[in-house]
């Protein structure tokens, strides 16, 4: 009587045997798996995770295939300006004279005031907080738009830099919560001081300077990350320029 050899333990058994007497392999199930093989689930887990990280990296470091020389050097000049401006803001610390005298403070101010209106439906506390909150998150929204929808990662890095600068812009306002001495929009009195009211409402006036320096520090970190991102994008674009040069 002819037999067959077990593919698992190599024991020869009669053809009529349905189960290997040594290892318990079921012949019909084994044959079915050979006809309809299925890859183990664990094989797909790592590639999926790796693919997500690869796509994310490709998204945030993407540069155009064709790089215009004038655009590249214009962006390089912008980068140098941002580096110098960053040094100006960072080395001054939480200083209202230096931060508030910058023309960027007047650029940020309308977004601050609009934030109060935008967050008004969420209650009195969020109405007050909304001014500072909106001026730091609005550039982050623009960063996502530049990165995801326009594929302009240099522009996205500039928006990240702007968010960091807004954190620095807010820091003297927080530091003034106890004294309430800074001039306010429309000539409002002490009762209109956002951070004086916020820290009073949360019973946190004793931590005014810690909050101010935390805001300043977050701004510094974002600015450094933005400059590193911009520098790498310019490096990639410079390589593209070198590749197309005759």
GULOKE-869085 format. One record per residue: residue in one letter; x, y, z of N, C-alpha, C in turn; chain. Coordinates in Angstrom, 1 decimal. Atoms other than C-alpha are relative to their C-alpha. Layout:
BEGIN
REC|A|X|Y|Z|X|Y|Z|X|Y|Z|A
...
This chain:
BEGIN
REC|X|0.9|-1.2|0.0|0.0|0.0|0.0|0.9|1.2|0.0|A
REC|X|-0.8|-1.2|0.1|1.4|3.3|-1.0|-0.3|0.9|1.2|A
REC|X|0.2|-0.9|-1.1|1.9|5.9|1.7|0.5|1.4|-0.4|A
REC|X|-0.5|-1.3|0.2|2.9|9.5|2.1|0.9|0.4|1.2|A
REC|X|-0.9|-0.4|-1.0|5.6|11.3|4.1|-0.5|1.3|0.6|A
REC|X|0.5|-1.2|-0.7|4.6|13.9|6.7|0.9|1.1|-0.3|A
REC|X|-0.8|-1.1|0.3|5.9|17.3|5.6|0.6|0.7|1.3|A
REC|X|-0.5|-0.7|-1.2|6.4|18.3|9.3|1.0|-0.9|0.7|A
REC|X|-1.0|0.8|-0.8|8.1|15.3|11.0|0.6|-1.1|-0.9|A
REC|X|-0.6|0.9|1.0|8.9|13.2|7.8|-0.3|-1.5|0.3|A
REC|X|0.4|1.4|-0.2|7.2|10.1|9.1|-0.9|-0.6|-1.1|A
REC|X|0.8|0.6|1.1|5.9|7.7|6.4|-1.2|-0.7|0.7|A
REC|X|1.3|0.5|-0.5|2.2|6.8|7.0|-0.8|-0.6|-1.2|A
REC|X|0.9|0.5|1.1|-0.4|4.8|4.9|-0.8|1.1|-0.6|A
REC|X|0.7|-1.0|0.7|-2.2|6.7|2.3|-1.4|0.3|0.6|A
REC|X|1.4|-0.2|-0.6|-5.5|6.2|4.2|0.0|0.7|1.3|A
REC|X|-0.1|-0.7|-1.3|-4.2|7.8|7.4|-0.4|1.5|-0.2|A
REC|X|0.5|-1.4|0.1|-5.9|11.2|8.0|0.8|0.9|0.9|A
REC|X|-0.8|-0.8|-1.0|-3.6|12.3|10.9|1.3|-0.7|0.2|A
REC|X|-1.3|0.6|-0.2|0.1|11.8|11.3|0.1|-0.5|1.4|A
REC|X|0.0|0.6|-1.4|0.5|9.4|14.3|1.1|0.6|0.8|A
REC|X|-1.1|-0.5|-0.8|3.7|11.1|15.4|-0.2|1.5|0.4|A
REC|X|0.1|-1.4|-0.3|3.1|14.9|15.2|-1.4|0.6|0.0|A
REC|X|1.4|-0.4|-0.1|-0.7|15.1|14.8|-0.4|0.9|-1.2|A
REC|X|0.3|-0.9|1.1|-0.6|17.0|11.5|-1.2|-0.6|-0.8|A
REC|X|1.2|0.4|0.7|-4.0|16.8|9.7|0.2|0.2|-1.5|A
REC|X|-0.4|0.0|1.4|-3.4|15.9|6.1|-0.9|1.0|-0.8|A
REC|X|0.9|-0.8|0.8|-6.6|17.6|4.6|0.2|1.5|0.3|A
REC|X|-0.2|-1.4|-0.3|-5.9|20.9|6.5|1.3|0.5|-0.6|A
REC|X|-1.3|-0.4|0.6|-2.3|20.9|5.3|-0.1|0.2|-1.5|A
REC|X|0.2|-0.1|1.4|-3.3|20.3|1.7|-0.8|1.3|-0.3|A
REC|X|0.8|-1.2|0.3|-5.9|23.1|1.9|0.9|1.2|0.2|A
REC|X|-0.9|-1.1|-0.2|-3.2|25.5|3.2|0.9|0.2|-1.2|A
REC|X|-0.9|-0.1|1.2|-1.0|24.6|0.2|-0.7|0.6|-1.2|A
REC|X|0.8|-0.5|1.1|-3.8|25.4|-2.2|-0.4|1.5|0.2|A
REC|X|0.4|-1.4|-0.4|-4.8|28.7|-0.4|1.0|0.6|1.0|A
REC|X|-1.0|-0.5|-1.0|-1.6|30.0|1.3|-0.4|1.3|0.5|A
REC|X|0.3|-1.3|-0.7|-2.1|32.8|3.8|1.3|0.4|0.7|A
REC|X|-1.2|-0.5|-0.6|0.8|35.0|4.9|-0.3|0.3|1.5|A
REC|X|0.2|-0.4|-1.4|1.2|35.4|8.7|-0.3|1.4|0.2|A
REC|X|0.4|-1.4|-0.2|-0.4|38.6|10.0|1.2|0.9|0.4|A
REC|X|-1.1|-0.9|-0.5|2.9|39.7|11.7|0.8|0.5|-1.1|A
REC|X|-0.9|-0.5|1.1|4.6|40.1|8.3|-0.5|1.4|-0.5|A
REC|X|0.5|-1.3|0.6|2.4|43.1|7.5|0.2|1.1|1.0|A
REC|X|0.0|-1.0|-1.0|2.7|45.0|10.8|1.2|1.0|-0.1|A
REC|X|-1.2|-0.8|0.1|6.3|46.3|10.5|0.0|0.9|-1.3|A
REC|X|0.0|-0.8|1.2|6.0|47.4|6.8|-1.0|1.1|0.1|A
REC|X|1.0|-1.0|-0.1|2.8|49.3|7.6|0.5|1.2|0.8|A
REC|X|-0.6|-1.1|-0.9|4.5|51.3|10.4|1.1|0.7|-0.7|A
REC|X|-1.1|-0.6|0.7|7.6|51.8|8.3|-0.5|0.9|-1.1|A
REC|X|0.6|-0.8|1.1|5.5|53.0|5.4|-0.6|1.3|0.5|A
REC|X|0.6|-1.3|-0.6|3.7|55.6|7.6|1.1|1.0|0.3|A
REC|X|-1.1|-0.9|-0.4|7.0|57.0|8.9|0.7|0.5|-1.3|A
REC|X|-0.6|-0.4|1.2|8.4|57.0|5.4|-0.8|1.1|-0.8|A
REC|X|0.9|-1.0|0.6|5.4|58.9|4.0|0.1|1.3|0.7|A
REC|X|-0.1|-1.2|-0.7|5.6|61.4|6.8|1.3|0.7|-0.2|A
REC|X|-1.3|-0.6|0.2|9.3|62.0|6.3|0.0|0.6|-1.4|A
REC|X|0.1|-0.5|1.4|8.7|62.3|2.5|-0.8|1.3|-0.1|A
REC|X|0.8|-1.2|0.0|6.0|64.9|3.2|0.7|1.2|0.5|A
REC|X|-0.6|-1.2|-0.7|7.9|67.2|5.5|1.3|0.4|-0.6|A
REC|X|-1.3|-0.3|0.6|11.2|67.0|3.5|-0.1|0.1|-1.5|A
REC|X|0.2|0.0|1.4|9.7|67.1|0.0|0.5|1.4|-0.6|A
REC|X|-0.4|-1.3|0.7|11.2|69.7|-2.4|-0.4|-0.2|-1.5|A
REC|X|0.4|0.2|1.4|10.2|70.4|-6.0|1.1|-0.6|-0.9|A
REC|X|-1.0|0.6|0.9|11.8|68.5|-8.8|0.8|1.1|-0.7|A
REC|X|-0.7|-1.2|0.7|12.6|71.8|-10.6|0.1|1.1|1.0|A
REC|X|-0.3|-1.1|-1.0|14.2|74.5|-8.4|0.5|1.2|-0.8|A
REC|X|-0.4|-1.2|0.7|14.4|78.0|-9.8|1.1|0.7|0.8|A
REC|X|-1.2|-0.6|-0.6|17.7|79.7|-9.1|-0.4|1.3|0.8|A
REC|X|0.3|-1.3|-0.7|16.2|83.1|-8.2|-0.9|-0.3|1.2|A
REC|X|0.8|0.3|-1.1|13.6|81.5|-5.9|0.9|-0.6|1.1|A
REC|X|-0.9|0.6|-1.0|16.4|79.5|-4.2|0.8|1.0|0.8|A
REC|X|-0.8|-1.1|-0.7|18.6|82.5|-3.5|-0.8|1.0|0.8|A
REC|X|0.9|-0.8|-0.8|15.6|84.5|-2.4|-0.3|-0.6|1.3|A
REC|X|0.2|0.8|-1.2|14.8|81.8|0.1|1.2|0.0|0.9|A
REC|X|-1.2|0.0|-0.8|18.4|81.7|1.2|0.2|1.3|0.7|A
REC|X|0.0|-1.4|-0.7|18.3|85.5|1.9|-1.0|0.1|1.1|A
REC|X|1.0|0.0|-1.0|15.1|85.0|3.8|0.4|-0.7|1.2|A
REC|X|-0.5|0.8|-1.1|16.7|82.3|5.9|1.0|0.7|0.8|A
REC|X|-1.1|-0.8|-0.8|19.7|84.5|6.8|-0.7|1.1|0.8|A
REC|X|0.7|-1.1|-0.8|17.3|87.3|7.8|-0.7|-0.6|1.2|A
REC|X|0.7|0.6|-1.1|15.3|84.9|10.0|1.0|-0.4|1.1|A
REC|X|-1.0|0.4|-1.0|18.5|83.7|11.7|0.4|1.2|0.8|A
REC|X|-0.4|-1.2|-0.7|19.6|87.3|12.5|-1.2|0.5|0.9|A
REC|X|1.1|-0.5|-0.8|16.1|88.2|13.6|-0.2|-0.9|1.3|A
REC|X|0.1|0.9|-1.1|16.0|85.1|15.8|0.9|0.4|1.1|A
REC|X|-1.0|-0.4|-1.0|19.2|86.1|17.5|-0.5|1.3|0.8|A
REC|X|0.4|-1.3|-0.6|17.7|89.6|18.1|-1.1|-0.3|1.1|A
REC|X|1.0|0.2|-1.0|14.6|88.2|19.9|0.5|-0.9|1.1|A
REC|X|-0.3|1.0|-1.0|16.2|85.3|21.7|1.0|0.6|1.0|A
REC|X|-1.0|-0.6|-1.0|19.2|87.2|23.2|-0.6|1.1|0.9|A
REC|X|0.6|-1.1|-0.8|16.9|89.9|24.5|-0.8|-0.5|1.2|A
REC|X|0.8|0.5|-1.1|14.9|87.6|26.8|-1.4|0.6|0.0|A
REC|X|1.3|-0.5|-0.2|11.5|88.5|28.1|0.0|1.5|0.2|A
REC|X|-0.2|-1.4|-0.1|11.9|92.2|27.3|-1.0|0.7|-0.9|A
REC|X|1.1|-0.6|0.8|8.9|94.3|26.3|0.5|1.1|-1.0|A
REC|X|-0.5|-1.0|0.9|11.0|97.1|24.8|0.5|-0.6|-1.3|A
REC|X|-0.5|0.6|1.2|12.7|94.8|22.4|-1.1|-0.7|-0.8|A
REC|X|1.0|0.8|0.7|9.8|92.5|21.6|-1.2|0.9|-0.5|A
REC|X|1.2|-0.9|0.3|7.0|95.2|21.6|0.4|1.0|-1.1|A
REC|X|-0.4|-1.0|1.0|9.0|97.6|19.4|0.2|-0.6|-1.4|A
REC|X|-0.1|0.6|1.3|9.3|95.1|16.6|-1.3|0.2|-0.8|A
REC|X|1.2|-0.2|0.8|7.0|95.7|13.6|-0.8|-1.3|0.0|A
REC|X|0.8|1.3|0.0|6.0|92.0|13.9|-1.1|0.0|1.1|A
REC|X|1.0|-0.1|-1.1|4.2|92.9|17.2|-1.3|0.6|-0.6|A
REC|X|1.1|-0.6|0.7|1.9|95.1|15.1|-0.7|-0.9|-1.0|A
REC|X|0.6|1.0|0.9|1.4|92.3|12.6|-0.8|-1.0|0.8|A
REC|X|0.7|1.0|-0.8|0.5|89.9|15.4|-1.3|0.5|0.7|A
REC|X|1.1|-0.6|-0.8|-1.9|92.3|17.1|-1.4|-0.3|-0.6|A
REC|X|1.4|0.2|0.5|-4.9|92.0|14.7|-0.4|-1.5|0.2|A
REC|X|0.4|1.4|-0.2|-4.8|88.2|15.0|-0.3|-0.3|1.5|A
REC|X|0.3|0.1|-1.4|-4.7|88.5|18.8|-1.4|0.5|0.3|A
REC|X|1.4|-0.5|-0.3|-7.8|90.7|18.8|-1.1|-0.8|-0.7|A
REC|X|1.0|0.8|0.6|-9.6|88.5|16.3|-0.2|-1.3|0.8|A
REC|X|0.1|1.2|-0.8|-8.9|85.5|18.6|-1.0|0.2|1.1|A
REC|X|1.0|-0.3|-1.0|-11.0|87.2|21.3|-1.4|-0.2|-0.5|A
REC|X|1.3|0.1|0.7|-14.0|87.3|18.9|-0.2|-1.5|-0.3|A
REC|X|0.2|1.4|0.4|-13.4|83.8|17.6|-0.4|-1.0|1.1|A
REC|X|0.2|0.9|-1.1|-13.4|82.1|21.0|-1.1|0.5|0.9|A
REC|X|1.1|-0.5|-0.8|-16.3|84.2|22.4|-1.1|-1.0|0.3|A
REC|X|1.1|0.9|-0.3|-18.9|81.4|22.0|0.4|-1.1|1.1|A
REC|X|-0.4|1.0|-1.0|-16.8|79.2|24.4|0.1|0.5|1.4|A
REC|X|0.1|-0.5|-1.3|-17.3|81.4|27.4|1.0|1.1|0.3|A
REC|X|-0.7|-1.1|-0.4|-15.7|84.2|29.3|1.5|-0.3|0.1|A
REC|X|-1.4|0.3|-0.1|-12.4|82.5|30.1|0.7|-0.2|-1.3|A
REC|X|-0.6|0.2|1.3|-11.8|81.3|26.6|0.0|1.3|-0.9|A
REC|X|0.0|-1.2|0.8|-12.7|84.7|25.2|1.2|0.8|0.4|A
REC|X|-1.2|-0.7|-0.4|-9.9|86.2|27.2|1.3|-0.7|-0.5|A
REC|X|-1.2|0.8|0.4|-7.4|83.4|26.5|0.1|0.0|-1.6|A
REC|X|0.1|0.2|1.4|-8.5|83.3|22.8|1.0|0.9|-0.8|A
REC|X|-0.9|-0.9|0.7|-6.4|86.4|21.9|1.4|-0.6|-0.1|A
REC|X|-1.4|0.6|0.1|-3.0|84.9|22.8|0.0|-1.4|-0.6|A
REC|X|0.0|1.3|0.5|-4.1|81.4|21.9|-0.1|0.0|-1.5|A
REC|X|0.1|0.0|1.5|-5.1|82.3|18.3|1.2|0.5|-0.6|A
REC|X|-1.2|-0.5|0.7|-2.0|84.3|17.6|1.2|-1.0|0.0|A
REC|X|-1.1|1.0|0.0|0.2|81.3|18.4|-0.4|-1.3|-0.9|A
REC|X|0.4|1.1|0.7|-1.9|78.6|16.7|-0.3|0.3|-1.5|A
REC|X|0.3|-0.4|1.4|-2.9|80.5|13.5|1.2|-0.3|-0.9|A
REC|X|-1.2|0.3|0.9|0.7|80.2|12.0|0.1|-1.5|-0.1|A
REC|X|-0.1|1.4|0.1|0.6|76.5|12.8|-1.0|-0.6|-1.0|A
REC|X|1.0|0.4|1.0|-2.6|76.1|10.7|0.6|0.3|-1.4|A
REC|X|-0.6|-0.3|1.3|-0.8|77.9|7.9|1.2|-0.9|-0.4|A
REC|X|-1.1|1.0|0.3|2.2|75.6|8.3|-0.5|-1.3|-0.6|A
REC|X|0.6|1.2|0.6|0.0|72.6|7.7|-0.5|0.2|-1.4|A
REC|X|0.5|-0.3|1.3|-1.6|74.3|4.7|1.2|0.0|-1.0|A
REC|X|-1.2|-0.1|0.9|1.9|75.0|3.2|0.5|-1.4|-0.2|A
REC|X|-0.6|1.3|0.1|3.1|71.5|3.9|-0.8|-1.0|-0.7|A
REC|X|0.9|1.1|0.5|0.1|69.3|3.1|-0.7|0.4|-1.3|A
REC|X|0.8|-0.4|1.1|-1.7|71.3|0.4|0.8|0.7|-1.1|A
REC|X|-0.8|-0.7|1.0|1.0|73.4|-1.3|1.4|-0.7|-0.3|A
REC|X|-1.3|0.6|0.1|4.0|71.1|-0.8|1.1|1.0|0.0|A
REC|X|-1.0|-1.0|-0.1|6.0|74.1|0.1|0.6|0.0|1.5|A
REC|X|-0.4|0.2|-1.3|8.0|73.0|3.1|0.9|1.2|0.5|A
REC|X|-0.7|-1.2|-0.5|10.2|76.1|3.2|-1.0|1.0|0.5|A
REC|X|1.0|-0.9|-0.5|7.1|78.2|3.5|-0.6|-0.5|1.3|A
REC|X|0.5|0.6|-1.2|5.9|75.8|6.2|0.9|0.3|1.2|A
REC|X|-1.0|-0.2|-1.1|9.1|76.2|8.2|-0.1|1.5|0.4|A
REC|X|0.1|-1.4|-0.4|8.7|80.0|8.1|-1.3|0.2|0.8|A
REC|X|1.2|-0.1|-0.8|5.1|79.6|9.5|0.3|-0.5|1.4|A
REC|X|-0.4|0.6|-1.3|6.6|77.4|12.3|0.8|1.1|0.8|A
REC|X|-0.8|-1.1|-0.6|9.1|80.2|13.0|-0.9|1.1|0.5|A
REC|X|0.9|-1.0|-0.4|6.3|82.7|13.1|-0.8|-0.3|1.3|A
REC|X|0.7|0.5|-1.2|4.4|80.6|15.7|1.0|0.2|1.2|A
REC|X|-1.0|-0.2|-1.1|7.6|80.6|17.8|0.2|1.4|0.4|A
REC|X|-0.1|-1.4|-0.3|7.9|84.3|17.5|-1.2|0.5|0.7|A
REC|X|1.2|-0.4|-0.8|4.3|84.7|18.7|0.1|-0.4|1.4|A
REC|X|-0.2|0.4|-1.4|5.1|82.7|21.8|0.9|1.0|0.7|A
REC|X|-0.9|-1.0|-0.6|7.9|85.1|22.5|-0.7|1.4|0.1|A
REC|X|0.8|-1.3|0.0|5.6|88.1|21.6|-0.9|0.0|1.2|A
REC|X|1.0|0.1|-1.1|3.1|86.9|24.3|0.7|0.1|1.4|A
REC|X|-0.6|0.1|-1.3|5.7|86.4|27.0|0.1|1.3|0.9|A
REC|X|0.0|-1.2|-0.8|6.1|90.1|28.1|-1.4|0.3|0.6|A
REC|X|1.4|-0.2|-0.4|2.3|90.3|28.3|-0.3|-0.8|1.3|A
REC|X|0.2|0.8|-1.2|2.2|87.4|30.7|0.8|0.5|1.2|A
REC|X|-0.8|-0.5|-1.1|5.1|88.8|32.7|-0.5|1.3|0.7|A
REC|X|0.6|-1.2|-0.5|3.1|92.0|33.2|-1.3|-0.2|0.8|A
REC|X|1.3|0.4|-0.6|0.2|90.2|34.8|-0.2|0.7|1.4|A
REC|X|0.1|-0.5|-1.4|0.9|91.5|38.3|0.0|1.5|0.0|A
REC|X|-0.1|-1.5|0.0|1.9|95.1|37.5|-1.1|0.6|-0.9|A
REC|X|1.0|-0.5|1.0|-0.5|95.6|34.5|0.4|1.4|-0.4|A
REC|X|-0.5|-1.4|0.4|1.6|98.5|33.3|0.2|0.2|-1.5|A
REC|X|-0.2|-0.1|1.4|1.8|97.7|29.6|-1.2|0.8|-0.6|A
REC|X|1.1|-0.6|0.7|-0.2|99.9|27.2|-0.9|-1.0|-0.7|A
REC|X|0.9|1.0|0.7|-3.3|98.1|25.9|-0.7|0.7|-1.1|A
REC|X|0.8|-0.5|1.2|-5.3|98.4|22.7|-1.2|0.8|0.4|A
REC|X|1.2|-0.8|-0.4|-7.9|101.1|22.9|0.1|0.7|1.3|A
REC|X|-0.2|-0.7|-1.3|-6.4|102.5|26.1|-0.7|-0.6|1.1|A
REC|X|0.7|0.7|-1.0|-8.1|99.9|28.2|0.8|0.1|1.3|A
REC|X|-0.6|-0.1|-1.4|-7.4|100.0|32.0|0.4|-1.4|0.4|A
REC|X|-0.5|1.2|-0.6|-6.1|97.3|34.3|-1.0|-1.1|-0.1|A
REC|X|1.0|1.1|0.1|-9.4|95.4|34.1|-0.1|-0.6|-1.4|A
REC|X|-0.1|0.5|1.3|-8.7|94.8|30.4|1.2|-0.8|-0.3|A
REC|X|-1.2|0.7|0.2|-5.4|93.1|30.9|-0.3|-1.5|0.0|A
REC|X|0.3|1.4|0.2|-5.8|89.5|29.5|0.6|-0.9|1.0|A
REC|X|-0.7|0.9|-0.9|-3.1|87.8|31.5|-0.2|0.3|1.5|A
REC|X|0.3|-0.3|-1.4|-3.8|89.7|34.7|-1.3|-0.6|0.4|A
REC|X|1.3|0.6|-0.3|-7.4|88.5|34.5|0.1|-1.6|0.0|A
REC|X|-0.1|1.5|0.1|-6.5|84.9|33.4|0.7|-0.6|1.3|A
REC|X|-0.7|0.6|-1.1|-4.0|84.3|36.2|-0.7|0.3|1.3|A
REC|X|0.9|-0.3|-1.1|-6.3|86.0|38.7|-1.1|-1.1|0.1|A
REC|X|1.1|1.0|0.0|-9.1|83.7|37.7|0.5|-1.4|0.4|A
REC|X|-0.5|1.4|-0.3|-6.9|80.6|38.0|0.9|0.0|1.3|A
REC|X|-0.8|-0.1|-1.2|-5.2|81.9|41.2|1.4|-0.4|-0.2|A
REC|X|-1.4|0.4|0.4|-1.8|81.7|39.5|0.9|1.2|-0.1|A
REC|X|-0.8|-1.2|0.1|-0.5|85.3|39.9|1.4|-0.2|0.6|A
REC|X|-1.3|0.2|-0.6|2.3|84.0|42.0|1.0|-0.7|-0.9|A
REC|X|-0.8|0.7|1.0|3.6|82.0|39.0|0.1|0.8|-1.3|A
REC|X|0.0|-0.8|1.2|3.5|84.9|36.6|1.3|-0.2|-0.8|A
REC|X|-1.3|0.1|0.7|7.2|84.8|35.7|0.4|-1.4|-0.5|A
REC|X|-0.2|1.3|0.5|7.3|81.1|35.4|-0.7|-0.2|-1.3|A
REC|X|0.8|0.1|1.2|4.5|81.2|32.8|0.6|0.8|-1.1|A
REC|X|-0.6|-0.9|1.0|6.2|84.1|31.0|1.2|-0.7|-0.6|A
REC|X|-1.2|0.6|0.5|9.5|82.3|30.7|-0.3|-1.4|-0.7|A
REC|X|0.4|1.2|0.7|7.7|79.0|29.7|-0.4|0.4|-1.4|A
REC|X|0.4|-0.5|1.3|6.1|80.9|26.8|1.2|0.4|-0.8|A
REC|X|-1.2|-0.4|0.7|9.4|82.4|25.9|0.8|-1.2|-0.5|A
REC|X|-0.8|1.2|0.3|11.2|79.0|26.0|-0.6|-0.8|-1.1|A
REC|X|0.6|0.7|1.1|8.6|77.3|23.8|0.2|0.7|-1.3|A
REC|X|-0.3|-0.7|1.2|9.1|80.1|21.3|1.4|-0.2|-0.5|A
REC|X|-1.4|0.2|0.4|12.8|79.6|21.3|0.2|-1.4|-0.6|A
REC|X|-0.1|1.3|0.5|12.5|75.9|20.8|-0.7|-0.1|-1.4|A
REC|X|0.7|0.1|1.3|10.0|76.3|17.9|0.8|0.8|-1.1|A
REC|X|-0.9|-0.7|0.9|12.3|78.9|16.3|1.2|-0.8|-0.5|A
REC|X|-1.2|0.8|0.4|15.3|76.6|16.4|-0.4|-1.1|-0.9|A
REC|X|0.5|1.1|0.9|13.3|73.7|15.0|-0.4|0.5|-1.4|A
REC|X|0.3|-0.6|1.3|12.0|76.0|12.2|1.2|0.3|-0.8|A
REC|X|-1.2|-0.4|0.7|15.4|77.2|11.3|0.8|-1.3|-0.5|A
REC|X|-0.6|1.3|0.4|16.8|73.6|11.3|-0.8|-0.6|-1.2|A
REC|X|0.8|0.5|1.1|13.9|72.5|9.0|0.3|0.8|-1.3|A
REC|X|-0.2|-0.9|1.1|14.4|75.5|6.7|1.4|-0.3|-0.6|A
REC|X|-1.4|0.3|0.5|18.2|74.8|6.5|0.1|-1.3|-0.8|A
REC|X|0.0|1.3|0.7|17.6|71.2|5.5|-0.7|0.0|-1.3|A
REC|X|0.7|-0.2|1.2|15.1|72.1|2.9|0.8|0.7|-1.0|A
REC|X|-0.9|-0.7|0.9|17.5|74.6|1.4|1.2|-0.9|-0.5|A
REC|X|-1.0|1.0|0.3|20.2|71.9|1.5|-0.4|-0.9|-1.1|A
REC|X|0.5|0.9|1.0|18.0|69.5|-0.5|-0.2|0.8|-1.3|A
REC|X|0.2|-0.8|1.2|17.1|72.3|-3.0|1.3|0.3|-0.6|A
REC|X|-1.3|-0.2|0.6|20.8|73.1|-3.4|0.5|-1.2|-0.7|A
REC|X|-0.4|1.2|0.7|21.4|69.5|-4.3|-0.7|-0.2|-1.3|A
REC|X|0.7|0.1|1.2|18.7|69.6|-6.9|0.6|1.0|-1.1|A
REC|X|-0.6|-0.9|0.9|20.3|72.7|-8.4|1.3|-0.5|-0.6|A
REC|X|-1.2|0.6|0.5|23.6|70.9|-8.6|-0.2|-1.1|-1.0|A
REC|X|0.3|1.1|0.9|22.0|67.9|-10.3|-0.3|0.5|-1.4|A
REC|X|0.4|-0.4|1.3|20.6|70.0|-13.1|1.0|1.0|-0.7|A
REC|X|-1.0|-0.8|0.6|23.6|72.2|-13.7|0.8|-0.7|-1.0|A
REC|X|-0.8|0.7|1.1|25.5|71.4|-16.9|1.4|-0.2|0.5|A
